[in-house]
């Protein structure tokens, strides 16, 4: 009996399946799958319809395959962008390698300052209002205030008999302040300075030279000796000299001296950690080179003056005499910082970090800077009028030491950024008493402040130079006792005494 089965393919196609007769199976034979015979369609219309459906099915299969692959393609296309975004996230999370701890600290400090500025100001107390008014009044210079620049306070220079009077130069007005130390030295650094090693020159070891009475150059007169300090008179003014290596050799592991050609001497101070401070002096004892040699033999130039120039100097002559008077059109508070009115210790660092107020013609020796008010006027100063010395005393009371902390921290930050910085500590007195005695007293006070900065705040002694000026540069024009005239001042003189390129 024949059975007919109809299977619907798609919707309308019908196929007839006819089972074949099964052969007899032996006991060992494996059963075979029954063959399925596809019967032809009953009509040509159904056959044509089947072919069309097959084509359409094939087309759908071909269309489905690209669609199935597209998500993977999109995923692969996204991978580079995803990797880049992930890398950016990692870089943002990790600290930038080029940023040192010091720079990170300064960034945080600036961010904190911005936040403080953004916060509403706390209630202003009567005391703060009073202090602000006092500060504004102080910034308005009193009627008896002395001239701004020390060079304008000096006595007229005494000319040699028969000598020609120099032409009076025009006043030097700084139309634009230098933006950096390098910009201030642009005139002096047109020709690159080639600085050789300070220890390359052969020397002959000698005993410690006697400095009880230094050789007096031409144009100077030795007037008096006070506490191992020698007072000279030159160009109608008094000047004080003294042995300057005493602060350097404290706690030194070794100190030795060598004689060099052209009547020069080399002093080498070896610190316990192996650091060497090498100083070269000319025949007059003036410092013409000073270098700090670290234990890894890296040399840091502190003072440099060209030998060709200084070997020709046979007399004390103020290099500022060749320059016109300085005339700066800037507020006084931008040139002189009174420590009494400093409320934020950050002000010390910001002020000391500023470049000179005019161009620097060349690098000067330490002694030229100490002797020339006109050269010192090129850099700004901080008046430490917060330190109160007892009358006639150079000792700093213990209660006053803490007042140096703000300026000491600023010096430490600057030295961390550039170990070749040099600061001049100036001592001043009022006009009460003898001029010569005041000169010696002011020099002792400057030395006392430098010693305190070293002993208490670890400022290296070779980074500080001291000098007393007595009553020559009064801040207030009076012959009476005046606290503002009894002061110590600090200047950063690095761009005056060392090529900027040597510290970069």
Number of C-alpha atoms within 10 A of each C-alpha: 3 5 8 10 11 10 11 10 11 10 6 10 17 19 18 16 16 15 14 10 8 9 8 7 10 8 6 6 8 8 9 9 6 10 11 10 12 10 11 13 15 12 8 10 10 16 15 12 12 18 11 12 15 13 11 12 12 12 11 11 11 11 11 11 10 11 10 10 10 11 11 11 11 10 11 12 11 11 11 11 11 13 11 11 12 12 12 12 11 11 11 10 9 9 11 10 6 7 11 11 9 12 12 13 12 12 13 12 13 12 12 12 12 11 11 11 10 9 9 8 8 6 7 8 9 9 9 11 11 10 13 13 12 13 15 11 11 13 14 13 13 10 8 10 13 17 14 17 21 18 19 16 15 14 11 10 12 10 12 10 6 6 7 8 8 9 7 11 11 10 12 13 14 15 10 10 17 19 13 16 21 19 18 23 25 17 13 17 18 8 8 9 12 7 11 9 12 17 13 7 10 10 15 11 14 12 9 11 11 8 12 12 14 15 11 15 14 12 13 17 15 18 13 12 17 14 9 13 18 19 21 18 15 17 18 13 13 19 24 23 18 19 15 14 13 9 16 17 17 11 11 15 14 13 15 14 20 18 18 17 11 9 12 18 22 24 21 21 23 20 19 11 10 16 19 23 22 23 23 24 17 19 16 16 18 16 22 22 23 26 23 24 20 15 12 8 11 12 22 19 25 25 27 22 20 15 11 8 8 14 13 8 12 12 12 17 16 16 15 18 16 12 15 14 19 19 13 19 11 11 10 13 14 12 21 18 21 20 21 13 16 13 8 8 15 14 16 20 18 10 20 22 17 17 24 27 23 22 21 24 15 18 22 24 20 25 17 21 21 20 19 17 20 23 23 23 23 22 22 22 23 22 20 22 18 17 21 17 17 10 7 12 11 20 14 16 12 7 9 12 15 12 14 18 14 17 21 22 18 20 24 17 15 18 16 12 14 13 17 24 24 26 19 23 25 28 31 27 31 26 21 13 14 10 17 20 14 23 25 27 23 27 26 21 27 25 24 18 23 23 18 16 22 18 12 13 16 12 19 17 20 21 20 22 21 21 26 26 25 28 24 20 23 24 25 19 16 15 12 11 13 17 15 18 22 24 24 25 20 22 23 25 26 23 25 30 25 26 26 21 13 15 16 9
